[in-house]
Amino acid sequence: MENNRPDAAAEFTSEVVPFIGSLSTQSIALVSFVAAVFLFLVLTLMRRRSTSRGNSLLLVGPPDSGKTAIFSTLSYNQTLPSHMSLQTNSTVVALSGSKILRVVDVPGHPRIRDQFRDHLGVAKAIVFVVDASTISRNGHAVAEHLHQVLHAITSLPPSHPTPPLVILAHKTDLLKTSASTSSAADIAISRVRTILERELEKRRASQASGVGIESLGAEGEITEMGGLDCVGPAGVAFKFSEWEGGEVDFAATWVKVGEKDEEGKGEGEDGLASLKNWLGELSN
């Protein structure tokens, strides 16, 4: 048996060499082309998977803005009495067309609101909830919180898709106006947009002049946050329509929290149509 092994190896080699030599230049080129196309398709598929959006909707914003009430309404189709959240809540919500979306309610307390960064990598969209009835009094604090969100979005790596952002002017039913519901929504959006643009421009101007910005997350902490750059000529005031980080949408909503009955069920009304429509378009 041992004497036959060299002969077998020689015979195998003699068969392979003629096979390789029999391939024409055109055949070799064709094989190389097919291999290159296969490699391109594999790399393209891997890239699409790595840059695909997540399936989580992040509800962020200051405390008492109404995030948890929106969360319960989207989750259970009824608005239950709620209180300030001190931990992140999440659930799966069914959208139209048999599509589902994971909704994450992130606490707005300054000490723990940065938890939204833990979910940013799987965010399909971000909803920043603002109390439109109190924005005139606390616009500075709301803008500081929003600035952190804008900075986090613009800090994502280039390979990561930018999640859409909608600023929700919430609690429009509390606005003191005699206008119709649609007019109240327009007033709320205009008020929220104007105040936040003004406050963000102040923050941008302070940073441009070398003045540090104090963060509400930690006393005495001076932060160097970007994320407020705009397209267009220099010296123009900050505008959401010209924000370099991407498109920012606005919507106006409200919910009416109902009391629980004897069976523990809550009854209430909601004006989340604009948000639900936005989510429906997002899922297409």
TACOR-V517162 format. One record per run of one state. SS is the DSSP state (H for helix, E for strand, C for the rest). FROM is the first residue (numbers start at 1). LEN is the number of residues. If there is no record, write none. Layout:
BEGIN
ss:SS from:FROM len:LEN
ss:SS from:FROM len:LEN
END
This chain:
BEGIN
ss:C from:1 len:1
ss:H from:2 len:21
ss:C from:23 len:2
ss:H from:25 len:27
ss:C from:52 len:4
ss:E from:56 len:6
ss:C from:62 len:5
ss:H from:67 len:10
ss:C from:77 len:12
ss:E from:89 len:7
ss:C from:96 len:3
ss:E from:99 len:7
ss:C from:106 len:7
ss:H from:113 len:10
ss:E from:123 len:9
ss:C from:132 len:3
ss:H from:135 len:20
ss:C from:155 len:9
ss:E from:164 len:7
ss:C from:171 len:1
ss:H from:172 len:3
ss:C from:175 len:6
ss:H from:181 len:28
ss:C from:209 len:4
ss:E from:213 len:2
ss:C from:215 len:7
ss:E from:222 len:2
ss:C from:224 len:6
ss:E from:230 len:1
ss:C from:231 len:9
ss:H from:240 len:3
ss:E from:243 len:1
ss:C from:244 len:4
ss:E from:248 len:5
ss:C from:253 len:2
ss:E from:255 len:2
ss:C from:257 len:3
ss:E from:260 len:1
ss:C from:261 len:5
ss:E from:266 len:1
ss:C from:267 len:2
ss:E from:269 len:2
ss:C from:271 len:2
ss:H from:273 len:11
ss:C from:284 len:1
END
